[in-house]
Amino acid sequence: MVTIDKIIKAFVDEEFVKCDGLDEAIIGVDYDKMRLIYSVKRVIDILKNNPNIEDAWEHFSFEIINSMEGENSPVWCYDLFD
C-alpha cells in the first residue's frame, strides 16, 4: 500500500495538496504534474463510515471535489468497477 510518508520521502522537494482524513485513499503520484492520486473507491469506503453511502457520495461530490480545485489539486482515479 502506498502511504503519504513514502511519497513525501521519495519526493522531498515537492509540496502536495492533500485531503485531510483521506491518506488511506492515496494510490500514487501523477509524476508529470506532481499531484497526489486518490482512489475514489477508497475515498467512498472511508466516507461511508459516516451515515450511509448516499451521504458519502454527496460529501465527496460537493465538498471534497469542489474544494480541491486548482493546478495542484489531486487526481481522482475512478476505480469503481466491481
C-alpha positions in Angstrom: 0.0 0.0 0.0 1.2 3.5 -0.8 1.5 5.8 2.1 1.8 9.5 2.2 5.0 9.1 4.3 6.6 7.0 1.5 5.6 9.6 -1.1 7.0 12.5 0.9 10.3 10.7 1.4 10.5 9.9 -2.3 9.7 13.4 -3.4 11.4 15.6 -0.7 11.3 18.8 -2.7 7.6 18.6 -3.6 4.7 20.1 -1.8 1.5 18.1 -2.3 -2.1 19.3 -1.9 -3.6 16.7 0.5 -7.2 15.9 1.5 -7.5 15.7 5.3 -8.5 12.4 6.6 -8.1 10.6 3.3 -4.5 9.4 3.4 -5.5 5.8 3.2 -7.1 6.5 -0.2 -3.8 7.7 -1.8 -2.7 5.3 -4.5 0.2 7.2 -6.1 1.6 10.3 -7.7 0.9 12.0 -11.0 4.6 12.2 -11.9 4.0 14.7 -14.8 2.4 17.4 -12.6 3.4 16.1 -9.1 -0.1 15.7 -7.8 -1.4 13.0 -5.4 -3.7 10.4 -6.9 -6.7 9.2 -4.8 -8.8 6.1 -5.3 -12.4 7.2 -5.5 -13.4 3.7 -4.3 -11.2 4.1 -1.2 -12.5 7.6 -0.5 -16.1 6.4 -0.6 -15.1 3.4 1.7 -13.6 5.9 4.2 -16.5 8.3 4.0 -19.3 5.7 4.2 -18.3 5.2 7.8 -20.5 8.2 8.1 -24.3 7.7 8.0 -24.6 6.0 4.6 -23.2 5.6 1.1 -25.5 8.3 -0.4 -24.2 10.8 2.2 -20.7 9.7 1.4 -21.2 10.3 -2.3 -22.8 13.7 -1.7 -20.0 14.8 0.6 -17.3 13.6 -1.9 -19.0 15.2 -4.9 -19.9 18.6 -3.4 -17.5 19.2 -0.5 -14.2 17.4 -1.4 -14.0 17.7 -5.2 -15.3 21.3 -5.3 -12.9 22.4 -2.6 -9.9 20.8 -4.3 -9.6 22.9 -7.5 -6.5 24.4 -9.0 -3.3 23.5 -10.7 -2.0 21.3 -7.9 -5.3 19.7 -6.9 -5.3 15.9 -6.5 -6.2 13.4 -9.3 -9.3 11.3 -8.7 -9.0 7.8 -10.0 -12.4 6.4 -10.7 -11.9 2.8 -9.9 -15.4 1.6 -9.0 -15.7 -1.2 -11.5 -16.8 -4.0 -9.1 
